[in-house]
Amino acid sequence: MTKSNKPMTRIHNSETNEVIDREMTDEEYDAYQELLRLQDVATVQAQAKAQAKAAAESKLAALGLTTDDLRALGL
Protein backbone atom coordinates (compact mmCIF):
# COMPACT_ATOMS: atom_id res chain seq x y z
CA MET A 1 0.00 0.00 0.00
CA THR A 2 1.47 3.37 -1.02
CA LYS A 3 1.06 6.59 0.90
CA SER A 4 -0.38 9.56 -0.97
CA ASN A 5 0.63 13.19 -0.44
CA LYS A 6 -2.93 14.48 -0.57
CA PRO A 7 -4.11 16.49 2.43
CA MET A 8 -6.65 15.14 4.83
CA THR A 9 -10.17 16.51 5.01
CA ARG A 10 -12.58 16.47 7.94
CA ILE A 11 -16.27 15.87 7.56
CA HIS A 12 -18.43 16.76 10.55
CA ASN A 13 -22.04 15.67 10.65
CA SER A 14 -23.63 18.26 12.93
CA GLU A 15 -26.77 16.19 13.40
CA THR A 16 -25.02 13.07 14.68
CA ASN A 17 -21.80 14.82 15.79
CA GLU A 18 -19.87 12.18 13.83
CA VAL A 19 -16.43 13.28 12.63
CA ILE A 20 -14.66 11.55 9.76
CA ASP A 21 -11.07 12.31 8.78
CA ARG A 22 -10.07 11.02 5.38
CA GLU A 23 -7.79 11.77 2.44
CA MET A 24 -9.15 14.17 -0.16
CA THR A 25 -10.59 12.70 -3.34
CA ASP A 26 -8.98 13.65 -6.66
CA GLU A 27 -11.77 16.16 -7.32
CA GLU A 28 -11.46 17.72 -3.86
CA TYR A 29 -7.69 17.92 -4.22
CA ASP A 30 -7.98 19.62 -7.63
CA ALA A 31 -10.42 22.18 -6.17
CA TYR A 32 -8.07 22.69 -3.21
CA GLN A 33 -5.10 23.30 -5.53
CA GLU A 34 -7.14 25.80 -7.58
CA LEU A 35 -8.16 27.64 -4.41
CA LEU A 36 -4.51 27.89 -3.34
CA ARG A 37 -3.56 29.20 -6.79
CA LEU A 38 -6.29 31.83 -6.68
CA GLN A 39 -5.22 32.90 -3.20
CA ASP A 40 -1.64 33.28 -4.44
CA VAL A 41 -2.83 35.41 -7.37
CA ALA A 42 -4.92 37.60 -5.07
CA THR A 43 -1.97 38.05 -2.71
CA VAL A 44 0.36 39.06 -5.55
CA GLN A 45 -2.24 41.51 -6.88
CA ALA A 46 -2.74 43.05 -3.43
CA GLN A 47 1.03 43.42 -2.99
CA ALA A 48 1.39 45.05 -6.41
CA LYS A 49 -1.43 47.47 -5.61
CA ALA A 50 0.17 48.39 -2.28
CA GLN A 51 3.55 48.93 -3.96
CA ALA A 52 1.98 51.14 -6.65
CA LYS A 53 0.21 53.20 -4.00
CA ALA A 54 3.42 53.62 -2.01
CA ALA A 55 5.32 54.65 -5.15
CA ALA A 56 2.63 57.21 -6.04
CA GLU A 57 2.64 58.64 -2.53
CA SER A 58 6.44 58.83 -2.64
CA LYS A 59 6.32 60.75 -5.92
CA LEU A 60 3.72 63.13 -4.49
CA ALA A 61 5.90 63.69 -1.42
CA ALA A 62 8.88 64.47 -3.67
CA LEU A 63 6.73 67.17 -5.26
CA GLY A 64 5.67 68.44 -1.85
CA LEU A 65 2.08 67.22 -2.29
CA THR A 66 -0.17 64.96 -0.29
CA THR A 67 -3.22 62.93 -1.26
CA ASP A 68 -5.30 65.62 0.48
CA ASP A 69 -3.80 68.19 -1.91
CA LEU A 70 -4.93 66.09 -4.86
CA ARG A 71 -8.42 65.73 -3.39
CA ALA A 72 -8.58 69.51 -2.95
CA LEU A 73 -7.76 69.84 -6.66
CA GLY A 74 -10.53 67.36 -7.51
CA LEU A 75 -8.14 64.61 -8.61
C-alpha positions in Angstrom: 0.0 0.0 0.0 1.5 3.4 -1.0 1.1 6.6 0.9 -0.4 9.6 -1.0 0.6 13.2 -0.4 -2.9 14.5 -0.6 -4.1 16.5 2.4 -6.6 15.1 4.8 -10.2 16.5 5.0 -12.6 16.5 7.9 -16.3 15.9 7.6 -18.4 16.8 10.6 -22.0 15.7 10.7 -23.6 18.3 12.9 -26.8 16.2 13.4 -25.0 13.1 14.7 -21.8 14.8 15.8 -19.9 12.2 13.8 -16.4 13.3 12.6 -14.7 11.5 9.8 -11.1 12.3 8.8 -10.1 11.0 5.4 -7.8 11.8 2.4 -9.2 14.2 -0.2 -10.6 12.7 -3.3 -9.0 13.6 -6.7 -11.8 16.2 -7.3 -11.5 17.7 -3.9 -7.7 17.9 -4.2 -8.0 19.6 -7.6 -10.4 22.2 -6.2 -8.1 22.7 -3.2 -5.1 23.3 -5.5 -7.1 25.8 -7.6 -8.2 27.6 -4.4 -4.5 27.9 -3.3 -3.6 29.2 -6.8 -6.3 31.8 -6.7 -5.2 32.9 -3.2 -1.6 33.3 -4.4 -2.8 35.4 -7.4 -4.9 37.6 -5.1 -2.0 38.1 -2.7 0.4 39.1 -5.5 -2.2 41.5 -6.9 -2.7 43.1 -3.4 1.0 43.4 -3.0 1.4 45.1 -6.4 -1.4 47.5 -5.6 0.2 48.4 -2.3 3.5 48.9 -4.0 2.0 51.1 -6.6 0.2 53.2 -4.0 3.4 53.6 -2.0 5.3 54.7 -5.1 2.6 57.2 -6.0 2.6 58.6 -2.5 6.4 58.8 -2.6 6.3 60.7 -5.9 3.7 63.1 -4.5 5.9 63.7 -1.4 8.9 64.5 -3.7 6.7 67.2 -5.3 5.7 68.4 -1.8 2.1 67.2 -2.3 -0.2 65.0 -0.3 -3.2 62.9 -1.3 -5.3 65.6 0.5 -3.8 68.2 -1.9 -4.9 66.1 -4.9 -8.4 65.7 -3.4 -8.6 69.5 -3.0 -7.8 69.8 -6.7 -10.5 67.4 -7.5 -8.1 64.6 -8.6 
